[in-house]
């Protein structure tokens, strides 16, 4: 069951359980709702219900539907229907105090609760089934639709293929003629003419093969290129929840290996299949022309191969999907371990990781071996049947030659055509196996291409496309606004962990030019604030305002250009320092602006000491630099954007005290000059003391808020306890005290 369905289920279950429990205490009555039907369709649609206003006291409220749609869409709509129902019931509780719930209404709500439980189980099964179907099977028609943009060039290549096949089909007949000519007296002139004709035929065939190979190879590479671009573009527009449940190595495998398998099938395997089809059908035609009687003996093996081929294809298709998944798992292990090689070495984990990768690749090998064995049996059986049919042709054909019903040349031609038909059928069978493998790879690709990301609130799909890729859209952005930030009763959980709420009504405000410090125990959601403010995720309830505007109504590119952020885990891209600092700042950023940002971040000095200065390559993830150097470059990258909002998530944790103080002073001067709203997530005492305002997060809400001196002066405040822990005082602090339960 997806996250949105889970949200609806958990909200309703909790609400209805509360209603049923209240009956014991005779607290309130639930209005009768006879027309509300929660059928199996609930698994596909969420329904919003409300009641007319000004309902007379004591009367039954008649609820009506006001929202209908897919769960993923309704989950992002503010004031969704579960909230409406909750508030309505709370309002009615005051009207019906001490009134016992009627048995009829109690029965109704019990049925609803039961259906919700059934819906949860059915929805879970349905979603698993749909995902399995989507990722395990793709039709041939849909697979070959990927080659549609190359249809003209592909047609030309196939025409060249037909010419080369035509020359091949003529050759056996010509050989038979030559054999018969040799047996005739005074046949030298005829022999010369046949040899010259065959030489010309071979030249035409060679040219056709050259054209076909060149075109097919080019088309295949072009299809692979375009397919990779489409898959990567689709990945870039997916919401973060999509990546939370998937491994990067598996996605990279789809981008590289699966696209190669599909492109090869659409070109090389397609050409081979057409060649085999023409060779087989044309060969059968020539066989019938030469001897209908012998044709029966020659084609006796085809029914056997057809039946076995169907079984073989089905078996290979399922194995190919498992093989692709196994290779993706091995790629994920290799990619992750190589990128974290320093950690592997630090913990002497080389042998462990080698064993882990060996196990993954061994799993893939065992599946590949099963495919190879199945292919071997199938091809071996086909070869035996083909040779047996050829032996039958020679046996019965020899008798016909002895009886004068056929010439030696005709028998030679017939035997060659029979061999061609055998190879053609065998090639078709092999191509069928390749096609079934491509169906597995194609299904994994289309699972990405066909996936529509959960739309951002208030934005249509076309507007989202425009906003993400063209840099402009019809979604409003604000030229002049006060840089104030308001979190209003924000409730949020990560879609991959719907049972763990991060925020349960988070509310706070940051004024323009203010420096707000946020602290709390690890895992309390401090870093999540950056994700919500930049709309990487959307809260399930509540609002976030920027300058008085709900951020869900603003252009997403414009919104993110207002924010400069240094995340807790700094990521630099493989490239130069200059490229990393200017990343996301736009093409118009000048070198002076980059130098100014690097100076404020305290990075200019150490950059100039490097052999190549700002052109120094940082390596993958910037691992050729120290942690402190990476943090300074990341800070410069955030500042060069000239943001209205600066968010620093433990941005100076890798710096010494002197460097941190110097950078903090420079950033503070910049904040005052630009009237920049700054949010600092930190645990250090010095950072918290320099802020205008401090909020302490605990249990998903703001547990404490105020000036640092005021909060730290309270001996039992959460902040004072956090400071005792961070300063390492020899006091024993219990878990309850850490969580603020002792206050």
C-alpha positions as CSV (number, residue, x, y, z in Angstrom):
1,X,0.0,0.0,0.0
2,X,1.5,3.4,-1.0
3,X,2.1,6.1,1.6
4,X,-1.0,8.1,0.7
5,X,-3.2,5.1,1.2
6,X,-1.6,4.4,4.5
7,X,-2.1,8.0,5.6
8,X,-5.8,7.7,4.8
9,X,-6.1,4.3,6.5
10,X,-4.3,5.3,9.7
11,X,-6.2,8.6,10.1
12,X,-9.6,7.0,9.6
13,X,-8.8,3.9,11.7
14,X,-7.7,6.1,14.6
15,X,-10.7,8.3,14.3
16,X,-13.3,5.5,14.1
17,X,-11.7,3.6,16.9
18,X,-12.0,6.7,19.0
19,X,-15.7,7.0,18.1
20,X,-16.4,3.4,19.1
21,X,-14.4,3.7,22.3
22,X,-16.4,6.9,23.3
23,X,-19.6,4.9,23.3
24,X,-18.4,3.2,26.6
25,X,-18.3,6.6,28.3
26,X,-21.5,8.0,26.6
27,X,-19.6,11.1,25.4
28,X,-21.1,11.9,22.0
29,X,-23.4,10.8,19.3
30,X,-22.4,10.3,15.6
31,X,-24.9,11.6,13.0
32,X,-26.5,9.0,10.9
33,X,-24.9,8.6,7.4
34,X,-26.8,6.0,5.5
35,X,-25.8,7.1,2.0
36,X,-22.0,6.9,2.5
37,X,-20.8,3.7,0.9
38,X,-17.2,2.6,1.4
39,X,-16.9,0.0,-1.3
40,X,-13.9,-1.7,-2.8
41,X,-13.5,1.4,-5.0
42,X,-12.0,3.1,-2.0
43,X,-8.8,1.4,-2.8
44,X,-8.6,3.6,-5.9
45,X,-10.3,6.8,-4.7
46,X,-10.4,8.9,-1.5
47,X,-13.6,10.7,-0.8
48,X,-13.9,14.0,1.0
49,X,-17.1,14.5,3.0
50,X,-18.5,17.6,4.8
51,X,-21.8,18.7,6.1
52,X,-23.9,21.8,5.4
53,X,-23.4,24.7,7.7
54,X,-26.0,26.0,10.1
55,X,-27.2,22.5,10.8
56,X,-29.9,22.7,13.5
57,X,-28.9,21.3,16.8
58,X,-29.9,17.8,17.3
59,X,-30.7,17.1,13.7
60,X,-28.9,14.5,11.7
61,X,-26.2,15.9,9.5
62,X,-26.4,15.0,5.8
63,X,-22.9,14.6,4.5
64,X,-21.9,15.2,0.9
65,X,-18.9,14.4,-1.2
66,X,-16.7,17.4,-2.1
67,X,-13.4,15.8,-3.1
68,X,-12.8,12.7,-5.2
69,X,-9.6,11.4,-6.8
70,X,-6.5,9.3,-6.6
71,X,-5.1,8.9,-3.1
72,X,-1.7,10.3,-4.1
73,X,-3.3,13.5,-5.4
74,X,-5.7,14.0,-2.5
75,X,-2.9,13.4,0.0
76,X,-1.3,16.6,-1.1
77,X,-4.5,18.7,-1.0
78,X,-4.7,21.0,2.0
79,X,-7.4,20.5,4.5
80,X,-8.0,17.0,3.2
81,X,-11.1,15.1,4.1
82,X,-9.8,13.2,7.1
83,X,-9.1,16.5,8.8
84,X,-12.6,17.8,7.9
85,X,-14.2,14.7,9.4
86,X,-12.1,14.9,12.6
87,X,-13.0,18.5,13.1
88,X,-16.6,17.9,12.4
89,X,-16.8,15.1,14.9
90,X,-15.0,17.2,17.5
91,X,-17.5,20.1,16.9
92,X,-20.4,17.7,17.2
93,X,-19.0,16.2,20.4
94,X,-19.8,19.5,22.2
95,X,-23.4,19.4,20.9
96,X,-24.1,15.8,21.9
97,X,-22.4,15.6,25.2
98,X,-23.7,12.8,27.5
99,X,-25.9,11.5,24.7
100,X,-25.5,7.8,24.1
101,X,-24.5,6.7,20.6
102,X,-27.4,4.9,18.8
103,X,-27.0,1.2,18.1
104,X,-27.8,1.9,14.4
105,X,-25.0,4.4,14.0
106,X,-22.6,2.3,16.1
107,X,-23.3,-0.6,13.8
108,X,-22.6,1.6,10.8
109,X,-19.2,2.8,12.1
110,X,-18.2,-0.8,13.0
111,X,-18.9,-1.8,9.4
112,X,-16.8,1.1,8.1
113,X,-13.9,0.2,10.4
114,X,-14.1,-3.5,9.2
115,X,-14.2,-2.4,5.6
116,X,-11.2,-0.1,6.2
117,X,-9.3,-3.1,7.5
118,X,-10.2,-5.1,4.4
119,X,-9.3,-2.2,2.2
120,X,-5.8,-2.0,3.8
121,X,-5.2,-5.7,3.1
122,X,-6.7,-5.6,-0.4
123,X,-4.9,-2.4,-1.3
124,X,-1.6,-3.8,-0.2
125,X,-2.1,-6.9,-2.4
126,X,-3.4,-4.9,-5.4
127,X,-0.4,-2.6,-5.3
128,X,2.1,-5.5,-5.1
129,X,0.4,-7.2,-8.0
130,X,0.3,-4.0,-10.1
131,X,4.0,-3.4,-9.5
132,X,4.9,-7.0,-10.4
133,X,2.9,-6.8,-13.6
134,X,4.4,-3.5,-14.5
135,X,8.0,-4.6,-13.9
136,X,7.9,-8.2,-15.3
137,X,6.1,-7.9,-18.6
138,X,5.9,-5.4,-21.5
139,X,4.2,-6.1,-24.8
140,X,6.2,-6.6,-28.0
141,X,4.3,-3.7,-29.6
142,X,5.2,-1.3,-26.7
143,X,8.8,-2.5,-26.8
144,X,9.2,-1.9,-30.6
145,X,7.5,1.5,-30.2
146,X,10.9,2.7,-28.9
147,X,12.3,2.4,-32.4
148,X,9.5,4.5,-34.0
149,X,11.7,7.7,-34.2
150,X,14.2,5.8,-36.3
151,X,11.6,4.3,-38.6
152,X,13.0,5.8,-41.8
153,X,16.6,4.9,-41.3
154,X,15.5,1.5,-40.0
155,X,13.5,0.9,-43.2
156,X,16.5,1.7,-45.3
157,X,18.6,-0.7,-43.2
158,X,16.0,-3.4,-43.5
159,X,15.9,-2.9,-47.3
160,X,19.6,-3.5,-47.5
161,X,19.0,-6.6,-45.3
162,X,16.4,-7.8,-47.8
163,X,18.9,-7.4,-50.7
164,X,21.6,-9.3,-48.9
165,X,19.1,-12.1,-48.0
166,X,18.0,-12.2,-51.6
167,X,21.5,-12.9,-52.8
168,X,21.8,-15.6,-50.3
169,X,18.5,-17.2,-51.4
170,X,19.6,-17.3,-55.1
171,X,22.9,-19.0,-54.3
172,X,21.7,-22.6,-53.7
173,X,19.7,-22.6,-56.9
174,X,22.7,-21.3,-58.8
175,X,24.9,-24.1,-57.3
176,X,22.4,-26.7,-58.4
177,X,22.5,-25.3,-62.0
178,X,26.3,-25.4,-62.0
179,X,26.3,-29.0,-60.8
180,X,24.0,-29.9,-63.7
181,X,26.0,-27.9,-66.2
182,X,29.2,-29.6,-65.3
183,X,27.7,-32.9,-66.3
184,X,26.8,-31.6,-69.8
185,X,29.3,-31.8,-72.7
186,X,30.7,-28.5,-74.1
187,X,29.4,-26.5,-71.1
188,X,32.4,-24.2,-70.5
189,X,30.6,-21.1,-71.9
190,X,27.6,-21.7,-69.7
191,X,29.9,-22.3,-66.7
192,X,31.7,-19.0,-67.3
193,X,28.4,-17.1,-67.6
194,X,27.1,-18.6,-64.3
195,X,30.4,-17.8,-62.5
196,X,30.3,-14.2,-63.7
197,X,26.7,-13.9,-62.6
198,X,27.5,-15.2,-59.2
199,X,30.5,-12.9,-58.8
200,X,28.2,-9.9,-59.6
201,X,25.7,-11.2,-57.1
202,X,28.3,-11.5,-54.4
203,X,29.4,-7.8,-55.0
204,X,25.8,-6.7,-54.6
205,X,25.4,-8.8,-51.4
206,X,28.6,-7.4,-50.0
207,X,27.5,-3.8,-50.5
208,X,24.1,-4.5,-49.0
209,X,25.7,-6.1,-45.9
210,X,28.0,-3.1,-45.5
211,X,25.1,-0.7,-45.6
212,X,23.0,-2.8,-43.3
213,X,25.7,-3.2,-40.6
214,X,26.6,0.5,-40.7
215,X,23.0,1.6,-40.4
216,X,22.0,-0.9,-37.8
217,X,24.9,-0.1,-35.6
218,X,24.3,3.6,-35.8
219,X,20.6,3.3,-35.2
220,X,21.2,1.0,-32.2
221,X,23.6,3.5,-30.6
222,X,21.1,6.3,-31.3
223,X,18.2,4.4,-29.7
224,X,20.4,3.6,-26.7
225,X,21.4,7.3,-26.4
226,X,17.8,8.6,-26.7
227,X,16.5,5.9,-24.3
228,X,19.1,6.8,-21.7
229,X,18.3,10.5,-22.0
230,X,14.6,9.7,-21.5
231,X,15.2,7.4,-18.5
232,X,17.5,9.9,-16.9
233,X,15.1,12.8,-17.5
234,X,12.3,10.7,-16.0
235,X,14.5,9.9,-12.9
236,X,15.3,13.6,-12.4
237,X,11.6,14.6,-12.2
238,X,10.6,11.9,-9.7
239,X,9.8,13.0,-6.2
240,X,12.3,12.1,-3.4
241,X,9.9,9.4,-2.0
242,X,10.6,7.4,-5.2
243,X,14.3,7.3,-4.4
244,X,13.8,6.6,-0.7
245,X,12.7,3.0,-1.5
246,X,15.2,2.2,-4.3
247,X,18.9,1.7,-4.5
248,X,21.0,3.9,-6.7
249,X,23.0,1.0,-8.2
250,X,19.8,-0.7,-9.3
251,X,18.6,2.5,-11.1
252,X,22.0,3.0,-12.7
253,X,21.8,-0.6,-14.0
254,X,18.5,0.2,-15.7
255,X,20.1,3.3,-17.2
256,X,23.1,1.4,-18.6
257,X,22.6,-2.3,-19.0
258,X,18.9,-2.5,-19.6
259,X,18.9,0.2,-22.3
260,X,21.8,-1.7,-24.1
261,X,19.8,-4.9,-24.1
262,X,16.7,-3.1,-25.5
263,X,18.6,-1.2,-28.2
264,X,20.4,-4.3,-29.3
265,X,17.1,-6.1,-29.7
266,X,15.5,-3.3,-31.7
267,X,18.4,-3.3,-34.2
268,X,20.7,-6.3,-34.4
269,X,18.2,-8.9,-33.2
270,X,15.4,-7.4,-35.3
271,X,17.6,-7.6,-38.4
272,X,18.6,-11.1,-37.6
273,X,15.0,-12.0,-37.0
274,X,13.9,-10.6,-40.4
275,X,16.8,-12.3,-42.1
276,X,15.8,-15.6,-40.5
277,X,12.1,-15.2,-41.3
278,X,12.8,-14.4,-45.0
279,X,15.4,-17.2,-45.2
280,X,12.9,-19.7,-43.7
281,X,9.8,-18.7,-45.7
282,X,11.8,-18.2,-48.9
283,X,13.6,-21.5,-48.4
284,X,10.3,-23.4,-47.8
285,X,9.0,-21.9,-51.1
286,X,12.0,-23.1,-53.0
287,X,11.7,-26.5,-51.4
288,X,8.1,-26.9,-52.5
289,X,9.1,-25.7,-56.0
290,X,11.9,-28.3,-56.3
291,X,10.1,-31.3,-54.7
292,X,6.8,-31.2,-52.6
293,X,7.4,-34.8,-51.5
294,X,10.8,-34.1,-50.1
295,X,9.6,-30.9,-48.4
296,X,7.5,-33.0,-46.0
297,X,10.6,-34.8,-44.8
298,X,12.6,-31.6,-44.7
299,X,10.1,-29.7,-42.5
300,X,9.3,-32.6,-40.1
301,X,11.3,-31.0,-37.3
302,X,9.5,-27.6,-37.3
303,X,6.4,-28.7,-35.2
304,X,8.7,-30.0,-32.5
305,X,10.8,-26.8,-32.4
306,X,7.6,-24.7,-32.3
307,X,6.2,-26.5,-29.3
308,X,9.5,-26.6,-27.4
309,X,10.2,-23.0,-28.4
310,X,7.0,-21.7,-26.6
311,X,8.0,-23.5,-23.4
312,X,11.6,-22.3,-23.8
313,X,10.6,-18.7,-24.3
314,X,8.4,-18.6,-21.3
315,X,11.1,-20.1,-19.1
316,X,13.8,-17.8,-20.3
317,X,11.6,-14.7,-19.9
318,X,11.1,-15.3,-16.2
319,X,14.8,-16.2,-15.7
320,X,15.9,-13.1,-17.6
321,X,14.0,-10.8,-15.3
322,X,15.6,-12.4,-12.3
323,X,19.0,-12.2,-13.9
324,X,18.6,-8.5,-14.6
325,X,17.6,-8.0,-10.9
326,X,20.6,-10.0,-9.7
327,X,23.0,-8.0,-11.9
328,X,21.4,-4.8,-10.6
329,X,22.0,-6.0,-7.0
330,X,25.6,-6.8,-7.7
331,X,26.1,-3.4,-9.4
332,X,24.6,-1.7,-6.3
333,X,27.0,-3.5,-4.0
334,X,30.0,-2.7,-6.2
335,X,29.0,1.0,-6.6
336,X,28.3,1.6,-2.9
337,X,31.5,-0.2,-1.7
338,X,33.8,1.5,-4.2
339,X,32.4,4.9,-3.3
340,X,33.0,4.2,0.4
341,X,36.4,2.5,0.0
342,X,37.9,4.6,2.7
343,X,35.3,3.3,5.2
344,X,35.9,-0.3,4.0
345,X,39.7,0.1,4.5
346,X,39.2,1.8,7.8
347,X,37.3,-1.2,9.2
348,X,39.4,-3.8,7.4
349,X,36.3,-4.9,5.5
350,X,38.0,-5.8,2.2
351,X,37.4,-9.6,2.5
352,X,33.9,-9.1,3.8
353,X,32.9,-6.9,0.9
354,X,34.7,-9.2,-1.6
355,X,32.6,-12.1,-0.2
356,X,29.4,-10.0,-0.4
357,X,30.0,-9.1,-4.0
358,X,31.1,-12.6,-4.8
359,X,27.8,-13.9,-3.5
360,X,25.8,-11.4,-5.5
361,X,27.6,-12.1,-8.7
362,X,27.4,-15.8,-8.0
363,X,23.6,-15.5,-7.8
364,X,23.6,-13.8,-11.1
365,X,25.9,-16.5,-12.6
366,X,23.7,-19.3,-11.4
367,X,20.7,-17.7,-13.1
368,X,22.8,-17.1,-16.3
369,X,23.9,-20.7,-16.2
370,X,20.3,-21.9,-16.1
371,X,19.5,-19.7,-19.1
372,X,22.6,-21.1,-20.9
373,X,21.7,-24.7,-20.1
374,X,18.1,-24.2,-21.3
375,X,19.4,-22.5,-24.5
376,X,21.9,-25.3,-25.0
377,X,19.3,-28.0,-24.8
378,X,17.0,-26.1,-27.1
379,X,19.6,-25.3,-29.7
380,X,21.1,-28.9,-29.4
381,X,17.7,-30.4,-29.9
382,X,17.1,-28.1,-32.8
383,X,20.4,-29.0,-34.4
384,X,19.8,-32.7,-34.0
385,X,16.3,-32.5,-35.6
386,X,17.7,-30.3,-38.4
387,X,20.5,-32.8,-39.2
388,X,18.0,-35.7,-39.0
389,X,15.7,-34.0,-41.4
390,X,18.7,-33.3,-43.7
391,X,19.7,-37.0,-43.6
392,X,16.1,-37.9,-44.5
393,X,16.3,-35.5,-47.4
394,X,19.5,-37.1,-48.7
395,X,18.1,-40.6,-48.3
396,X,14.8,-40.0,-50.0
397,X,16.3,-37.6,-52.5
398,X,19.0,-40.0,-53.4
399,X,16.3,-42.6,-54.3
400,X,14.6,-40.0,-56.5
401,X,17.8,-39.2,-58.3
402,X,18.4,-42.9,-58.9
403,X,14.9,-43.2,-60.2
404,X,15.4,-40.2,-62.5
405,X,12.8,-38.1,-60.8
406,X,15.4,-35.4,-59.8
407,X,18.8,-34.3,-61.1
408,X,21.9,-34.2,-58.9
409,X,21.9,-30.4,-59.1
410,X,18.3,-30.2,-57.9
411,X,19.1,-32.5,-55.0
412,X,22.1,-30.3,-54.1
413,X,20.0,-27.2,-54.3
414,X,17.3,-28.8,-52.2
415,X,19.8,-29.9,-49.5
416,X,21.2,-26.4,-49.3
417,X,17.8,-24.8,-49.0
418,X,16.9,-27.4,-46.3
419,X,20.1,-26.4,-44.4
420,X,19.2,-22.7,-44.8
421,X,15.7,-23.3,-43.5
422,X,17.1,-25.2,-40.5
423,X,19.5,-22.4,-39.7
424,X,16.7,-19.9,-40.2
425,X,14.4,-21.7,-37.7
426,X,17.2,-22.1,-35.2
427,X,18.0,-18.4,-35.5
428,X,14.4,-17.5,-35.0
429,X,14.3,-19.6,-31.9
430,X,17.4,-17.9,-30.6
431,X,16.0,-14.5,-31.5
432,X,12.9,-15.3,-29.6
433,X,14.9,-16.0,-26.5
434,X,16.7,-12.7,-27.0
435,X,13.4,-10.9,-27.3
436,X,12.1,-12.4,-24.1
437,X,15.2,-11.1,-22.3
438,X,14.5,-7.7,-23.8
439,X,11.0,-7.8,-22.6
440,X,12.3,-8.1,-19.0
441,X,14.7,-5.2,-19.5
442,X,12.1,-3.2,-21.3
443,X,9.6,-3.7,-18.4
444,X,12.2,-2.2,-16.0
445,X,12.7,0.7,-18.3
446,X,9.0,1.5,-18.8
447,X,8.5,1.2,-15.1
448,X,10.5,4.5,-15.0
449,X,9.3,6.1,-18.2
450,X,5.6,5.5,-17.5
451,X,5.8,6.6,-13.9
452,X,4.2,9.9,-13.2
453,X,5.6,11.7,-10.2
454,X,3.2,12.7,-7.4
455,X,2.3,16.3,-8.6
456,X,3.2,19.2,-6.4
457,X,0.3,20.8,-4.8
458,X,-1.5,23.3,-7.0
459,X,0.5,22.4,-10.1
460,X,-0.6,20.5,-13.2
461,X,1.7,18.0,-14.8
462,X,2.4,20.3,-17.8
463,X,3.2,23.2,-15.5
464,X,5.5,21.0,-13.5
465,X,7.3,19.9,-16.6
466,X,7.8,23.5,-17.6
467,X,8.9,24.5,-14.2
468,X,11.4,21.7,-13.9
469,X,13.1,21.9,-17.3
470,X,12.5,25.2,-19.0
471,X,13.0,27.4,-16.0
472,X,9.7,29.1,-16.5
473,X,6.0,28.3,-15.9
474,X,2.6,29.8,-15.3
475,X,3.0,29.2,-11.6
476,X,3.3,32.6,-9.8
477,X,6.5,33.8,-8.2
478,X,7.0,37.0,-6.2
479,X,9.4,39.7,-7.1
480,X,9.2,41.8,-3.9
481,X,8.3,40.1,-0.6
482,X,9.4,40.1,3.0
483,X,11.7,37.2,3.7
484,X,9.6,35.8,6.6
485,X,9.1,32.1,7.1
486,X,6.1,30.6,8.9
487,X,5.6,26.9,9.7
488,X,1.9,26.6,10.7
489,X,0.8,23.3,12.4
490,X,2.9,21.2,10.1
491,X,2.5,17.4,10.3
492,X,4.9,15.2,8.4
493,X,6.2,11.7,8.0
494,X,8.4,10.3,5.3
495,X,6.4,8.4,2.7
496,X,8.7,5.4,3.2
497,X,8.0,5.4,7.0
498,X,4.4,6.5,7.4
499,X,4.2,4.9,10.9
500,X,6.9,7.3,12.2
501,X,5.7,10.9,12.4
502,X,8.5,13.5,12.3
503,X,6.4,16.5,13.0
504,X,3.1,16.6,14.9
505,X,2.0,20.2,14.6
506,X,5.3,22.1,14.2
507,X,4.9,25.8,14.3
508,X,7.5,28.6,14.4
509,X,8.3,31.9,12.6
510,X,11.5,33.5,11.3
511,X,11.5,37.2,10.6
512,X,13.5,39.0,7.8
513,X,17.2,39.3,8.7
514,X,16.8,37.1,11.8
515,X,19.2,34.4,12.8
516,X,17.2,31.4,14.1
517,X,19.0,28.5,15.7
518,X,17.3,25.1,15.8
519,X,18.6,22.4,18.1
520,X,17.4,19.1,19.6
521,X,18.3,15.5,20.1
522,X,19.5,13.6,17.0
523,X,16.6,12.4,14.9
524,X,14.1,15.1,16.1
525,X,13.7,16.4,12.5
526,X,16.0,19.4,12.4
527,X,17.3,18.5,8.9
528,X,13.8,17.8,7.7
529,X,13.0,21.5,7.9
530,X,15.2,22.2,4.9
531,X,13.6,19.4,2.9
532,X,10.1,20.8,3.6
533,X,11.0,24.5,3.0
534,X,12.6,23.6,-0.4
535,X,9.6,21.4,-1.2
536,X,11.6,18.2,-1.6
537,X,8.7,16.8,0.4
538,X,5.2,18.1,1.1
539,X,3.8,17.9,4.6
540,X,0.6,15.8,5.0
541,X,-1.0,18.6,7.1
542,X,-0.4,22.2,7.8
543,X,1.1,25.1,5.8
544,X,4.5,26.7,5.2
545,X,4.5,30.4,4.2
546,X,7.2,32.5,2.6
547,X,6.6,36.2,2.8
548,X,2.9,35.5,3.4
549,X,2.6,33.1,0.4
550,X,2.0,29.4,0.7
551,X,5.1,27.8,-0.8
552,X,2.9,25.2,-2.6
553,X,1.5,28.0,-4.8
554,X,4.9,29.3,-5.9
555,X,7.0,28.4,-8.8
556,X,9.3,25.6,-7.6
557,X,12.4,26.8,-9.4
558,X,11.9,30.4,-8.2
559,X,11.4,29.1,-4.6
560,X,14.6,27.0,-4.6
561,X,16.6,30.0,-6.1
562,X,15.6,31.9,-2.9
563,X,17.3,29.3,-0.7
564,X,21.0,28.7,-0.2
565,X,21.7,25.6,1.8
566,X,24.6,23.7,3.3
567,X,23.3,20.2,4.2
568,X,24.7,18.1,7.0
569,X,26.2,15.6,4.5
570,X,28.1,17.8,2.0
571,X,28.1,16.5,-1.5
572,X,30.5,17.8,-4.2
573,X,30.4,16.6,-7.8
574,X,33.4,15.2,-9.7
575,X,34.8,18.3,-11.4
576,X,36.7,21.5,-10.6
577,X,36.3,23.6,-7.5
578,X,35.1,26.4,-9.7
579,X,32.3,24.2,-11.2
580,X,31.2,23.1,-7.7
581,X,31.0,26.7,-6.3
582,X,29.1,28.0,-9.4
583,X,26.7,24.9,-9.4
584,X,23.1,26.1,-9.6
585,X,24.1,29.8,-9.7
586,X,23.2,30.2,-13.3
587,X,25.3,31.0,-16.4
588,X,25.5,34.7,-15.6
589,X,27.5,34.3,-12.4
590,X,30.8,36.2,-12.6
591,X,34.3,35.2,-11.4
592,X,34.2,38.1,-9.0
593,X,31.0,36.8,-7.4
594,X,32.6,33.4,-7.0
595,X,35.7,34.8,-5.4
596,X,33.6,37.0,-3.1
597,X,31.6,33.9,-2.0
598,X,34.7,31.8,-1.5
599,X,36.2,34.6,0.7
600,X,33.2,34.9,2.9
601,X,33.2,31.1,3.3
602,X,36.9,31.1,4.2
603,X,37.7,28.9,1.2
604,X,39.6,31.4,-1.0
605,X,42.9,31.1,0.9
606,X,43.3,27.3,0.8
607,X,42.0,27.1,-2.8
608,X,44.8,29.5,-3.9
609,X,47.3,27.2,-2.2
610,X,46.4,24.3,-4.4
611,X,48.5,23.6,-7.5
612,X,45.7,24.4,-9.9
613,X,43.7,26.8,-7.8
614,X,40.0,27.0,-8.7
615,X,40.6,24.5,-11.5
616,X,41.6,21.8,-9.0
617,X,39.6,18.6,-9.5
618,X,37.9,17.5,-6.3
619,X,37.3,13.9,-7.3
620,X,34.2,11.8,-6.8
621,X,32.0,13.3,-4.0
622,X,34.9,15.7,-3.3
623,X,36.8,13.0,-1.4
624,X,40.2,14.4,-2.4
625,X,39.5,17.3,-0.1
626,X,39.3,17.3,3.7
627,X,35.9,17.5,5.5
628,X,36.5,21.2,6.4
629,X,37.5,22.1,2.9
630,X,34.3,20.5,1.5
631,X,32.2,22.4,4.0
632,X,33.7,25.7,3.0
633,X,33.2,25.0,-0.7
634,X,29.6,24.0,0.0
635,X,29.1,27.3,2.0
636,X,30.5,29.3,-0.9
637,X,28.2,27.4,-3.3
638,X,25.2,28.5,-1.1
639,X,26.4,32.1,-0.8
640,X,27.2,32.8,-4.5
641,X,23.5,32.3,-5.3
642,X,22.7,35.5,-3.3
643,X,19.9,33.8,-1.5
644,X,17.2,35.5,0.5
645,X,17.2,32.5,2.9
646,X,20.3,30.7,4.1
647,X,20.1,27.4,5.9
648,X,23.2,25.9,7.6
649,X,22.9,22.4,8.8
650,X,25.9,21.7,11.0
651,X,27.8,23.6,8.3
652,X,30.9,24.2,10.3
653,X,31.1,21.0,12.3
654,X,34.4,19.9,10.6
655,X,36.1,23.3,11.3
656,X,38.2,24.3,14.3
657,X,36.9,26.9,16.7
658,X,39.0,29.8,15.3
659,X,37.9,29.1,11.7
660,X,34.3,28.6,12.7
661,X,34.3,32.0,14.5
662,X,35.8,33.7,11.5
663,X,33.3,32.3,9.1
664,X,30.4,32.9,11.4
665,X,31.4,36.6,11.6
666,X,31.6,36.9,7.8
667,X,28.3,35.2,7.3
668,X,26.7,37.4,10.0
669,X,27.9,40.5,8.2
670,X,26.5,39.2,4.9
671,X,23.2,38.4,6.6
672,X,22.8,42.0,8.0
673,X,23.9,43.5,4.7
674,X,21.5,41.4,2.5
675,X,18.7,41.3,5.1
676,X,18.9,37.6,4.8
677,X,16.8,35.2,6.8
678,X,19.2,32.6,8.3
679,X,18.4,29.3,9.9
680,X,21.2,27.5,11.7
681,X,20.9,23.9,12.8
682,X,23.6,23.3,15.4
683,X,24.5,21.8,18.7
684,X,27.6,24.0,19.5
685,X,27.2,26.5,22.3
686,X,28.9,29.3,20.4
687,X,26.5,29.0,17.5
688,X,23.4,29.0,19.6
689,X,24.6,31.9,21.7
690,X,25.1,34.1,18.6
691,X,21.6,33.6,17.4
692,X,18.7,36.0,17.7
693,X,16.3,33.2,18.7
694,X,16.5,29.6,19.6
695,X,13.9,26.8,19.2
696,X,14.3,23.3,20.7
697,X,12.6,20.5,18.9
698,X,11.2,17.5,20.8
699,X,8.6,14.9,20.0
700,X,7.7,16.6,16.7
701,X,6.9,20.1,18.0
702,X,8.7,23.2,19.3
703,X,9.3,22.2,22.9
704,X,11.1,25.5,23.9
705,X,11.5,28.8,22.2
706,X,13.1,32.1,23.2
707,X,16.4,33.9,23.7
708,X,19.4,31.6,24.4
709,X,20.3,33.3,27.7
710,X,16.7,32.9,28.9
711,X,16.4,29.2,28.0
712,X,19.9,28.2,29.3
713,X,19.2,30.0,32.6
714,X,16.4,27.5,33.4
715,X,18.2,24.5,35.0
716,X,15.5,22.0,34.0
717,X,15.0,23.2,30.4
718,X,15.7,20.8,27.6
719,X,18.3,23.2,26.2
720,X,20.3,23.3,29.4
721,X,20.2,19.5,29.4
722,X,21.4,19.3,25.8
723,X,24.2,21.7,26.6
724,X,25.3,19.5,29.6
725,X,25.3,16.5,27.3
726,X,27.2,18.2,24.5
727,X,29.8,19.7,26.9
728,X,30.4,16.2,28.2
729,X,29.8,17.0,31.9
730,X,30.2,13.9,34.1
731,X,26.5,13.9,34.9
732,X,24.3,10.9,34.3
733,X,21.4,11.9,32.1
734,X,18.5,9.4,31.7
735,X,16.7,8.9,28.4
736,X,13.6,10.6,29.9
737,X,15.7,13.6,30.7
738,X,17.3,13.6,27.2
739,X,13.8,13.6,25.7
740,X,12.6,16.4,28.0
741,X,10.2,14.2,29.9
742,X,11.7,15.3,33.2
743,X,10.7,18.9,32.7
